[in-house]
Amino acid sequence: MQLNLPIVPITDMVVKNKNLIAATQGRGVYILDDLTVFHQLTEEVMEKDLHLFAPIDAYRLGGFNGRLKPPKRAGQNHHNGVGFYFHLKDEPGQKDTVTLSVLDSTGDTIRTFSSMPNEKRDSLRVEKGSNVFLWDMYYPKAEGFPGMILWAANLNGPRAVPGEYRAVLSNGRDKVEQAFNILADQRSTSSQADLQAQFNFVQKTNQKLSETHKAIKEIRTVREQLKDLEKRIDSLEYPAIDQLIDHMRLSMKSIEEALYQTKNQSGQDPLNYPIRLNNKLAAVKSQASYGSFAPTDQAIAVADSITQQIDEQLTLWYTMKESDLRSLNDLVRKAQIDLIAVPRDEE
């Protein structure tokens, strides 16, 4: 590692918590905020096919941590996350999958990042030699669906609370595990119980949002299949099936529109069309996730009220799946309608 320090006497050096601060006789102050690799690097480590360095404890902080565009006129803020340094002896092959999993104190997996991810947000960039990855301390987002638009709300997961965690690095053959701690912001007056309450609230509402959005995706999938079935039958020949399709279509439309504003096509549409239950719950959750505070009694009461209304709509959908959808499938089987058929010509 090369440091472009000015060639002047260093008058003060402080090494604390694996950090280095060097002040010169001029106006220069240099800070190396993580000496993890220097403290743990050995020849034995360099010979290993895979090695994960023990992370330093990370503080649960807030604030901006973006990168300034050149020319830089100010320093770059410290990242808000846990830094994982790891070493690969050889260049990963095209079929070699390297994963980094973050686990809580009970051993449950929080997130897994991969060199061959299913989603871009779970990607892990790896190359031969030294690598570094930053985890922002956030749990996974709530499930959404394509084209969803929310107003003043998001699906972000909760931030990890202070405590003990573990990281596991694997390449499919070897596995390395290291423990690390997330520390509370020492400037904050919030207690561990406050942070846990905030975490529980965000996680609970996100679970309900995921359930809601899964139901919407199910409704849309069934609606498309009903359209396909309708094209392949004669309503005069199968009146019972045709009537049941119409009933289900209207019922699903009512449920979906209660859960989500289906008229939204752009980010400004909520100005014209009122938000529905999923957006209301997501907005309460989003507000409660700011800062490091326990949710207010009012936020909990509002979330409980909205959740109750969502559950009423979900119950209608679950009942429809067990009754109307089953009845429709029974009618189709009795009528011996072909599963695969050429659609009838449109009149």
C-alpha positions in Angstrom: 0.0 0.0 0.0 1.5 3.3 -1.0 0.8 6.5 0.9 1.5 9.9 -0.7 2.5 11.7 2.5 4.5 14.9 2.4 8.2 14.5 3.3 8.0 16.4 6.6 8.5 15.3 10.2 5.5 13.6 11.8 4.9 15.3 15.1 2.1 13.2 16.4 0.9 9.7 15.8 -2.1 8.0 17.5 -3.0 4.4 17.1 -6.3 3.6 18.7 -8.9 0.9 17.9 -7.0 -0.1 14.8 -7.0 3.5 13.4 -4.0 5.7 12.6 -4.0 9.5 12.8 -0.9 11.3 11.6 -0.5 15.1 11.9 2.4 16.9 10.2 4.2 20.1 11.1 2.4 21.7 8.2 -1.4 21.7 7.7 -1.8 18.0 6.9 -3.8 15.5 9.0 -4.1 12.0 7.6 -6.4 9.4 9.0 -6.3 5.7 8.2 -9.6 4.5 9.7 -9.2 0.8 9.3 -5.9 -1.1 9.7 -7.6 -4.5 9.8 -5.4 -6.0 7.1 -2.1 -4.6 8.4 -2.8 -6.1 11.9 -3.7 -9.6 10.6 -1.7 -10.0 7.4 0.8 -12.9 7.6 2.6 -15.1 5.1 0.3 -17.9 6.2 -2.7 -15.9 5.3 -1.3 -15.1 1.8 -0.9 -18.8 1.1 -4.5 -19.6 1.9 -6.9 -20.0 -1.1 -9.5 -18.0 0.8 -9.3 -15.8 3.9 -11.7 -13.4 5.6 -10.0 -10.9 8.0 -11.7 -10.2 11.3 -13.8 -7.0 10.9 -13.3 -4.2 13.3 -16.4 -3.2 15.4 -18.7 -0.8 13.5 -20.8 2.0 14.9 -24.5 2.2 13.9 -24.3 5.8 12.6 -26.5 7.9 10.4 -25.8 10.7 8.0 -24.4 11.1 4.5 -21.6 8.8 3.3 -21.5 9.4 -0.4 -18.4 10.0 -2.5 -17.6 13.5 -3.6 -17.0 14.0 -7.3 -13.6 15.4 -8.4 -12.2 17.9 -7.8 -12.6 17.1 -4.1 -12.8 20.2 -1.9 -13.6 18.3 1.3 -12.8 14.9 2.8 -14.9 11.9 2.3 -17.1 10.9 5.2 -16.6 7.5 6.8 -18.9 4.8 5.5 -22.0 3.8 7.5 -21.5 0.1 7.6 -19.4 -2.9 8.3 -16.3 -3.4 6.1 -15.2 -6.9 5.2 -11.7 -7.4 3.9 -11.0 -10.8 2.3 -8.3 -12.3 0.2 -8.4 -14.8 -2.7 -5.2 -16.5 -3.8 -6.3 -17.2 -7.3 -8.5 -15.6 -9.9 -12.1 -17.0 -9.5 -13.2 -19.3 -12.3 -16.4 -18.6 -14.3 -18.2 -21.4 -12.4 -16.7 -20.5 -9.0 -19.3 -18.9 -6.8 -18.0 -16.8 -3.9 -20.6 -15.9 -1.2 -20.5 -13.7 1.9 -23.2 -14.3 4.4 -24.1 -12.1 7.4 -25.6 -14.0 10.4 -27.1 -12.8 13.6 -26.2 -14.0 17.1 -28.6 -17.0 16.8 -27.1 -18.2 13.5 -30.0 -17.0 11.3 -28.8 -15.6 8.0 -29.6 -11.9 7.5 -28.3 -11.5 4.0 -26.1 -13.4 1.5 -24.1 -11.6 -1.2 -22.8 -13.6 -4.1 -20.4 -13.3 -7.1 -23.3 -14.8 -9.1 -26.4 -13.2 -7.6 -30.0 -13.7 -8.5 -30.5 -10.0 -8.0 -28.2 -7.1 -8.6 -28.5 -5.8 -5.0 -27.0 -9.0 -3.7 -23.9 -8.9 -5.9 -20.4 -9.4 -4.4 -17.5 -8.2 -6.6 -14.5 -10.5 -6.3 -11.1 -10.7 -7.9 -7.7 -12.2 -7.3 -5.9 -10.7 -4.3 -7.4 -8.2 -1.9 -11.1 -7.5 -1.8 -13.3 -5.3 0.3 -17.1 -5.3 0.7 -19.3 -2.9 2.7 -22.5 -4.1 4.3 -24.8 -1.2 5.1 -26.3 -3.0 8.2 -29.7 -3.2 6.6 -31.9 -6.3 6.5 -33.6 -7.3 3.2 -36.4 -5.1 1.8 -40.0 -6.1 1.8 -41.2 -7.9 -1.4 -42.6 -5.6 -4.1 -43.8 -6.1 -7.6 -43.0 -4.7 -11.0 -44.2 -1.2 -11.7 -45.1 -0.5 -8.1 -45.2 3.2 -7.2 -45.2 4.5 -3.6 -45.6 8.0 -2.3 -43.5 9.2 0.6 -42.7 5.6 1.5 -40.2 2.8 0.8 -39.8 -1.0 1.3 -36.4 -0.7 3.1 -35.6 -3.3 5.8 -34.6 -2.4 9.3 -31.1 -1.6 10.4 -29.4 -4.2 12.5 -29.4 -3.4 16.2 -26.2 -3.2 18.2 -25.0 -6.7 19.2 -22.9 -9.6 18.1 -22.9 -10.9 14.5 -21.0 -13.3 12.3 -19.8 -13.3 8.7 -19.1 -16.4 6.6 -17.1 -16.3 3.4 -17.2 -19.4 1.1 -16.1 -20.4 -2.4 -18.0 -23.7 -2.4 -14.9 -25.6 -1.2 -13.5 -23.6 1.7 -15.3 -21.6 4.4 -14.1 -18.9 6.7 -16.0 -17.4 9.6 -15.4 -14.3 11.6 -17.3 -12.6 14.5 -17.9 -8.9 14.7 -19.9 -6.4 16.7 -22.2 -3.5 15.8 -21.9 -0.7 18.4 -24.5 1.9 19.3 -23.9 5.5 18.4 -22.4 6.9 21.6 -24.0 10.3 20.9 -27.5 8.9 21.0 -29.6 8.7 24.1 -31.7 5.8 22.7 -31.5 2.6 24.7 -31.0 -0.9 23.3 -34.7 -1.5 24.0 -35.6 1.5 21.9 -33.5 0.3 18.9 -34.9 -3.2 19.3 -38.5 -1.8 19.3 -37.8 0.2 16.1 -36.3 -2.9 14.5 -39.3 -5.1 15.5 -41.8 -2.5 14.2 -40.1 -2.1 10.8 -39.6 -5.9 10.4 -43.3 -6.6 11.4 -44.7 -4.0 9.0 -42.4 -5.2 6.2 -43.7 -8.7 6.6 -47.2 -7.5 6.2 -46.2 -5.5 3.2 -44.6 -8.6 1.6 -47.7 -10.6 2.3 -49.8 -7.9 0.7 -47.7 -7.6 -2.4 -47.6 -11.4 -2.8 -51.4 -11.4 -2.8 -51.5 -8.7 -5.5 -49.1 -10.7 -7.7 -51.3 -13.8 -7.2 -54.4 -11.8 -8.2 -52.7 -10.5 -11.3 -51.5 -14.0 -12.3 -55.0 -15.5 -11.8 -56.6 -12.7 -13.7 -54.4 -13.4 -16.7 -55.3 -17.1 -16.6 -59.0 -16.2 -16.4 -58.6 -14.1 -19.5 -57.0 -17.0 -21.3 -59.7 -19.4 -20.2 -62.4 -16.9 -21.3 -61.0 -16.7 -24.8 -61.2 -20.5 -25.2 -64.8 -21.1 -24.1 -68.3 -20.1 -25.4 -70.2 -18.3 -22.7 -73.5 -19.8 -24.1 -72.1 -23.3 -23.9 -70.6 -22.8 -20.4 -72.8 -20.3 -18.6 -71.8 -21.3 -15.1 -68.1 -20.9 -15.8 -68.7 -17.6 -17.5 -70.7 -16.3 -14.5 -68.1 -17.4 -12.0 -65.3 -15.8 -14.1 -67.2 -12.5 -14.0 -67.8 -12.8 -10.3 -64.1 -13.5 -9.6 -62.9 -10.7 -11.8 -65.0 -8.1 -10.0 -64.1 -9.4 -6.6 -60.3 -9.5 -7.4 -60.6 -6.0 -8.8 -62.1 -4.7 -5.6 -59.5 -6.4 -3.4 -56.5 -5.2 -5.5 -57.8 -1.6 -5.6 -58.3 -1.6 -1.9 -54.7 -2.8 -1.3 -52.9 -0.7 -4.1 -53.6 2.3 -6.2 -53.8 0.6 -9.6 -54.1 4.0 -11.5 -50.5 4.9 -10.6 -48.3 5.0 -13.7 -45.7 7.5 -12.7 -44.2 9.0 -9.6 -46.5 12.0 -9.7 -49.8 10.1 -10.1 -50.4 9.8 -6.3 -51.0 13.6 -6.5 -54.2 12.8 -8.4 -55.1 9.4 -7.1 -55.3 8.7 -3.4 -52.9 6.2 -1.9 -54.2 2.8 -0.7 -53.6 0.6 2.2 -50.1 -0.7 1.3 -48.8 2.8 0.7 -50.3 4.0 4.0 -48.6 1.2 6.0 -45.3 1.7 4.1 -45.4 5.4 4.9 -45.9 4.9 8.6 -43.1 2.3 8.6 -40.8 4.6 6.7 -41.3 7.5 9.1 -40.7 5.2 12.1 -37.4 4.0 10.6 -35.8 7.4 10.6 -33.2 8.1 13.3 -32.6 5.8 16.2 -35.9 5.9 18.2 -38.6 3.6 19.3 -41.9 4.0 17.3 -44.4 6.3 18.9 -47.6 5.0 20.4 -49.4 6.8 17.6 -47.4 5.1 14.9 -48.1 1.7 16.4 -51.8 2.5 16.6 -52.0 3.7 13.0 -50.0 0.7 11.8 -52.3 -1.7 13.7 -55.4 -0.1 12.2 -54.1 -0.2 8.7 -52.9 -3.8 9.2 -56.4 -4.8 10.3 -57.9 -3.3 7.1 -55.3 -5.1 5.0 -56.0 -8.4 6.8 -59.7 -8.0 5.9 -58.9 -7.8 2.2 -56.4 -10.6 2.4 -58.9 -12.8 4.1 -61.3 -12.2 1.2 -58.6 -13.2 -1.3 -57.6 -16.3 0.7 -61.2 -17.3 0.9 -61.7 -16.8 -2.8 -58.7 -19.0 -3.5 -60.1 -21.8 -1.4 -63.7 -21.5 -2.6 -64.3 -19.7 -5.9 -61.0 -20.7 -7.5 -61.5 -24.3 -6.5 -65.1 -24.3 -7.8 -63.9 -22.9 -11.1 -61.3 -25.6 -11.5 -63.9 -28.3 -10.7 -66.3 -26.9 -13.3 -63.5 -26.8 -15.9 -62.5 -30.4 -15.2 -66.1 -31.6 -15.4 -66.6 -29.8 -18.7 -63.4 -31.5 -19.9 -62.1 -28.2 -21.4 -58.7 -28.7 -23.0 -55.8 -27.3 -21.0 -54.1 -26.3 -24.2 -56.2 -25.1 -27.1 -56.2 -22.5 -29.9 -58.2 -19.4 -28.8 -61.5 -18.8 -30.5 -61.6 -16.2 -33.2 -62.7 -12.8 -31.9 -66.0 -11.7 -33.3 
